[in-house]
Amino acid sequence: MCDYFSRTMPRNTHEVRDYIRRIHGYGFSHSGVIKLMHRLGFVYRRPCLLPAGAILAFFSRTVPKKWP
């Protein structure tokens, strides 16, 4: 299971839950998957939201202004 997670790097707990249910035949809750991943040495962090102003400032610095 660790090899699979290291290769695929699932983006959310739903992907992990689906994999465990499909391969092993039993399910976990959202918090159960987070605890299992932690026991296996993985770190799960909830994605943080950025305010719209921060996103616009980031793109104005990084995206080149070569639009027609």
Beta strands, then each sheet from edge to edge (+ up, - down):
end
